[in-house]
Amino acid sequence: MKNVVILGATGSIGSQALDYIKLNPTKFRLLGATCGKDIFGLLRIAKEFSPKYVGIGDESLVPALTEELKKANLNVEVLPPESVASLGSADVVLSAVVGIGGLTCAVKALEAGKKLALANKEVVVTAGRLLKNIAKKSGGELIPVDSEHSAIFQCLKLGDKKELSSVTLTASGGAFRDFDQKMLETVTPEMATTHPVWKMGKKVTVDSATLMNKGLEVVEAARFFELPASKIKVLMHRESAIHGMASFTDGSVVAVLGKPDMRVPIGLSLSWPERFETGVRPLDLADYGELHFSKPDFEKYRSLRLAYEAEDKGEIAVIAMSAADEVAVKLFLDGKISFTDIPKLVSVAVESAETGNAADFNDVLSIDRYTREYILKKAGF
């Protein structure tokens, strides 16, 4: 039985991971769980799964969480999230925290030599190289949770890296794949937070609509698999039946197919190299009848082009891009800027960023903070 820690347990990814644990009670035990601010969501998890440890990102809420656990007669120890992330008895740590705020916990988990299932795009994008270096020293392991990177991870088990020609990430196109530029200018936050295929959090759903999500995934693939961006392709595929492909030098293309359901890659990240029941039925291609593919429109999806440009400049530009996107998406969701303003603000960050890589984790956080302040000023806030 594996002891599992879930960081961001009350969110979409965390909730699906808990369902997977519930479905396989003889295989997994929830050892620890954290959240950002959702005291009562964390309390519900503590009541149902009886973890030994919990943590909450907002330190001011620790007394309230402790009191609620006491009222419920739950014998659970409250620790800082970074301490939960590095518990000695944990076998696998799933990081489902959104944004750069998950970096410290990711570092602590890998320093402790843990298998880290990482669903946090921003952390991989901004500090993936540094995290890989820690894992190599500590004996820790990074496992991708994104469906596309999970697919590539599996594909690469069937060939040597030196035999690899390229990898391909598929993109559904998001909520506005059939919109022209004029229609995009009318998009509201309510419209942008509904995805036609996947069920995800608000930030990721908006990123999918701008294709920044795919841009971040290009950089994420470069970090996870230590590949140049020139070897990472994007293919528009609205049905999301194919999640990722690897092309090899002999002309072979290996692909992973499956229903667009995050329970599959989440489950695999916890159980790898084994596979257990997820509750998802196998894909039947006859149900689809036909599948559609096309090349991405880099003019319409400016954010995707920006990701390649940032990767060419180096980590500093990538960190700036990620930070600017977080700021811009929040401003859009708050009704302060338009949907088409998001890539404009990200472009400002990428263009103004220096070339080169971050020196260390403090440098990553410093660049992130500076960019956020810079973009807020540029946006007039």
C-alpha positions in Angstrom: 0.0 0.0 0.0 1.3 3.4 -1.0 1.2 6.4 1.3 0.0 9.4 -0.7 0.2 13.1 0.0 -2.0 15.5 -2.0 -1.1 19.2 -2.2 -4.1 21.2 -3.3 -6.5 18.4 -2.3 -9.7 20.5 -2.5 -9.2 21.5 -6.1 -10.2 19.7 -9.3 -7.1 17.5 -9.7 -6.9 16.8 -6.0 -10.6 15.7 -5.8 -10.1 13.3 -8.7 -7.0 11.9 -7.1 -9.1 11.3 -3.9 -11.7 9.5 -6.0 -9.0 7.2 -7.4 -7.7 6.4 -3.9 -11.3 5.6 -2.9 -11.6 3.3 -5.8 -8.4 1.5 -4.9 -8.5 1.3 -1.1 -6.1 -1.7 -0.8 -3.5 0.1 -3.0 -3.4 3.6 -1.5 -3.7 5.4 1.8 -4.0 9.2 2.1 -1.2 10.2 4.5 -1.5 14.0 4.1 -3.5 16.7 2.4 -3.2 20.5 2.0 -5.3 23.3 0.6 -4.9 27.0 0.0 -7.9 28.4 2.0 -10.7 25.9 1.9 -11.0 24.9 5.6 -14.2 23.1 5.3 -13.2 21.3 2.1 -10.1 20.1 3.9 -12.2 19.1 6.9 -14.5 17.0 4.7 -11.4 15.2 3.4 -10.1 14.6 6.9 -13.4 13.1 8.0 -13.6 10.7 5.0 -10.0 9.7 4.5 -8.5 10.1 8.0 -5.1 11.4 7.0 -2.5 11.8 9.7 -1.5 15.3 8.6 -3.1 18.3 7.0 -1.8 21.8 6.0 -3.2 25.1 4.8 -1.5 27.6 2.7 -3.0 30.7 4.4 -1.2 30.7 7.7 -3.8 33.0 9.3 -6.3 30.2 8.9 -4.3 27.6 10.9 -6.1 28.4 14.3 -9.5 28.1 12.6 -8.6 24.8 10.9 -7.2 23.4 14.2 -10.4 24.4 16.0 -12.6 22.8 13.4 -10.6 19.5 13.5 -10.9 19.6 17.3 -14.7 20.1 17.1 -14.9 17.1 14.8 -12.9 15.0 17.2 -10.3 14.3 14.5 -6.8 13.3 15.6 -5.0 15.1 12.7 -1.8 17.1 13.0 -1.7 20.4 11.3 1.7 21.2 9.7 3.0 23.8 7.2 2.3 22.6 3.7 6.1 22.3 2.9 6.3 19.9 5.9 3.4 17.8 4.6 5.1 17.7 1.2 8.3 16.1 2.7 6.8 13.6 5.1 9.3 10.7 5.6 6.6 8.0 5.3 5.2 9.4 2.0 5.7 7.2 -1.1 4.3 9.7 -3.6 3.4 13.4 -3.4 0.9 14.8 -5.9 1.2 18.5 -6.3 -2.1 20.0 -7.7 -1.4 23.5 -6.4 -2.1 26.2 -9.1 0.6 28.8 -9.8 4.1 29.6 -8.7 3.0 29.2 -5.1 3.5 25.5 -5.4 7.3 25.8 -5.9 8.4 25.6 -2.3 6.5 22.4 -1.7 7.8 20.8 -4.9 11.4 21.6 -3.9 10.9 20.2 -0.4 9.3 17.0 -1.8 12.2 16.4 -4.2 14.8 17.2 -1.6 13.3 14.5 0.5 13.8 12.1 -2.4 10.1 11.6 -3.0 8.3 10.6 -6.2 6.6 13.9 -7.2 3.6 13.7 -9.4 3.5 17.2 -10.7 0.2 18.8 -12.1 1.5 22.3 -11.5 2.4 23.7 -15.0 3.8 27.0 -13.7 6.2 25.3 -11.4 7.6 23.0 -14.1 7.7 25.8 -16.6 9.6 28.3 -14.4 11.8 25.9 -12.4 11.8 22.5 -14.2 15.5 22.4 -14.9 16.3 23.2 -11.2 13.8 20.7 -10.0 15.3 18.0 -12.2 18.8 18.8 -10.8 17.5 18.3 -7.3 15.8 15.0 -8.2 19.1 13.7 -9.7 20.9 14.5 -6.5 18.3 13.2 -4.0 17.0 10.2 -5.8 13.6 11.8 -6.2 11.5 11.4 -9.3 9.3 13.7 -11.4 6.2 12.1 -12.9 3.9 14.2 -15.2 0.2 14.5 -14.5 -1.0 16.5 -17.5 -2.7 14.1 -20.0 -0.3 15.2 -22.8 2.9 14.7 -20.9 1.6 11.5 -19.3 1.1 10.3 -22.9 4.6 11.3 -24.0 6.1 9.8 -20.8 4.5 6.5 -21.8 5.5 6.8 -25.5 9.1 7.3 -24.6 9.2 4.0 -22.8 9.1 2.3 -26.2 12.2 3.9 -27.7 15.6 5.4 -26.7 15.8 9.2 -26.6 18.6 9.3 -29.2 16.1 7.6 -31.6 13.5 10.4 -31.1 12.7 12.7 -33.9 9.9 14.8 -32.2 7.0 14.7 -29.8 3.6 16.0 -30.5 1.1 17.5 -28.0 -2.5 17.7 -29.1 -4.8 20.6 -28.4 -8.6 20.7 -28.5 -8.6 24.4 -29.3 -10.6 25.4 -26.2 -13.9 27.0 -26.0 -13.4 29.4 -28.9 -11.8 27.2 -31.5 -14.4 28.3 -34.1 -14.3 32.0 -33.2 -12.7 34.6 -35.5 -10.7 37.6 -34.1 -13.8 39.9 -33.9 -15.8 37.3 -32.0 -12.9 36.8 -29.6 -13.2 40.5 -28.5 -16.7 39.7 -27.2 -15.7 36.9 -24.9 -16.8 37.2 -21.3 -15.3 35.4 -18.2 -18.4 33.2 -18.0 -17.9 32.1 -21.6 -14.2 31.5 -21.2 -14.6 29.2 -18.1 -16.5 26.5 -20.0 -14.4 24.0 -21.8 -16.0 21.9 -24.6 -14.1 18.7 -23.7 -12.3 18.8 -20.3 -13.4 19.7 -16.8 -10.8 21.9 -15.2 -10.3 24.9 -12.9 -11.0 28.4 -14.1 -7.4 29.5 -14.7 -6.5 26.4 -16.8 -9.8 26.7 -18.8 -9.1 30.3 -19.7 -5.5 29.3 -20.7 -7.0 26.5 -22.9 -9.1 29.1 -24.7 -6.1 31.4 -25.4 -3.9 28.3 -26.1 -1.5 29.6 -23.4 -2.1 26.3 -21.7 -0.6 24.5 -24.7 2.2 27.0 -24.8 3.0 26.3 -21.2 2.9 22.6 -22.0 5.4 23.0 -24.8 7.8 24.5 -22.2 6.8 21.8 -19.7 7.6 19.1 -22.2 11.0 20.7 -22.8 11.7 20.6 -19.0 10.2 17.2 -18.3 11.9 15.4 -21.2 14.9 17.7 -21.6 14.2 18.4 -25.3 14.7 21.5 -27.4 11.5 23.3 -28.4 12.2 22.6 -32.0 11.4 18.9 -31.3 8.1 19.7 -29.7 5.1 20.1 -32.0 1.5 21.0 -31.4 -1.4 19.5 -33.4 -5.0 20.7 -33.2 -7.3 17.8 -32.5 -10.8 18.8 -31.3 -11.9 15.3 -30.1 -9.0 14.9 -27.7 -8.9 11.1 -28.3 -5.1 11.2 -29.0 -3.2 12.8 -26.1 0.3 12.7 -27.3 2.7 11.1 -29.8 6.4 10.4 -30.2 8.0 10.1 -33.7 11.1 8.0 -34.0 13.9 8.1 -36.5 12.8 4.8 -38.2 9.5 6.5 -39.2 7.4 4.9 -36.4 4.9 7.1 -34.5 3.8 5.9 -31.1 0.6 7.5 -29.6 -1.4 7.2 -26.5 -5.2 7.3 -27.0 -8.0 7.4 -24.4 -11.1 9.2 -23.4 -10.5 12.8 -22.3 -10.7 12.1 -18.6 -8.1 13.3 -16.2 -8.7 10.4 -13.9 -6.5 8.3 -16.2 -3.2 10.3 -16.1 -3.8 11.2 -12.4 -4.2 7.6 -11.5 -1.1 6.6 -13.5 1.0 9.2 -11.8 0.2 7.7 -8.5 0.5 4.0 -9.4 3.3 4.0 -12.0 4.7 1.6 -13.1 1.5 -0.3 -12.3 -2.0 0.5 -13.6 -5.2 0.2 -11.5 -8.9 0.8 -12.0 -9.8 4.4 -12.7 -13.5 4.1 -13.4 -13.0 5.2 -17.0 -14.2 2.9 -19.8 -11.7 2.1 -22.6 -11.8 4.3 -25.7 -13.9 2.9 -28.6 -12.9 4.7 -31.8 -16.1 3.6 -33.5 -18.0 5.9 -31.2 -16.2 8.9 -32.8 -16.6 7.8 -36.4 -14.0 10.3 -37.5 -11.2 12.4 -35.9 -10.0 15.8 -37.0 -6.5 17.3 -37.1 -5.0 20.6 -38.3 -2.0 22.8 -37.7 -2.4 25.6 -35.1 -3.1 29.1 -36.3 -0.3 31.1 -34.6 -2.0 34.4 -35.5 -5.2 33.5 -33.8 -3.4 31.8 -30.9 -0.8 34.4 -30.2 -0.1 32.9 -26.8 1.2 29.7 -28.3 3.6 31.6 -30.5 4.8 33.6 -27.4 5.6 30.4 -25.6 8.0 29.3 -28.4 9.5 32.8 -28.4 10.0 32.8 -24.7 11.6 29.4 -24.7 14.0 30.6 -27.3 15.1 33.5 -25.1 15.5 31.3 -22.0 14.2 30.7 -18.6 13.9 34.3 -17.6 11.5 35.0 -20.4 9.6 31.9 -19.6 9.2 32.8 -16.0 8.1 36.3 -17.0 5.6 34.8 -19.5 4.1 32.5 -16.8 3.8 35.3 -14.2 2.3 37.8 -16.7 -0.3 35.2 -17.8 -1.3 34.5 -14.2 -1.8 38.3 -13.6 -3.6 38.8 -16.9 -6.0 35.9 -16.5 -7.0 37.1 -13.0 -7.6 40.6 -14.3 -9.8 39.1 -17.1 -11.7 36.9 -14.6 -12.2 40.0 -12.4 -13.7 41.9 -15.4 -10.9 44.4 -15.5 -9.5 43.6 -19.0 -10.8 42.0 -22.1 -10.1 38.4 -23.3 -7.9 39.7 -26.1 -5.9 41.8 -23.7 -4.4 38.6 -22.1 -1.9 37.8 -24.9 -1.1 41.5 -25.2 0.1 41.7 -21.6 2.0 38.5 -21.9 3.7 39.8 -25.0 4.9 42.8 -23.1 6.5 40.6 -20.5 8.2 38.3 -23.0 9.5 41.1 -25.1 10.9 43.0 -22.1 12.5 40.0 -20.5 16.3 39.4 -20.6 17.7 36.4 -22.3 19.3 33.6 -20.3 18.4 31.3 -17.4 17.6 31.8 -13.7 20.5 31.4 -11.3 18.5 29.6 -8.6 15.1 29.3 -7.0 15.3 32.7 -5.4 16.0 34.2 -8.8 12.9 32.4 -10.1 10.7 34.0 -7.4 12.4 37.4 -7.8 11.7 37.5 -11.6 8.1 36.3 -10.9 7.5 39.1 -8.4 9.0 41.8 -10.6 7.0 40.7 -13.6 3.7 40.7 -11.7 4.3 44.2 -10.5 5.4 45.4 -13.9 2.4 43.9 -15.7 -0.1 45.4 -13.2 1.4 48.8 -13.8 1.3 48.3 -17.6 -2.4 47.3 -17.3 -3.1 50.5 -15.3 -3.6 48.9 -11.8 
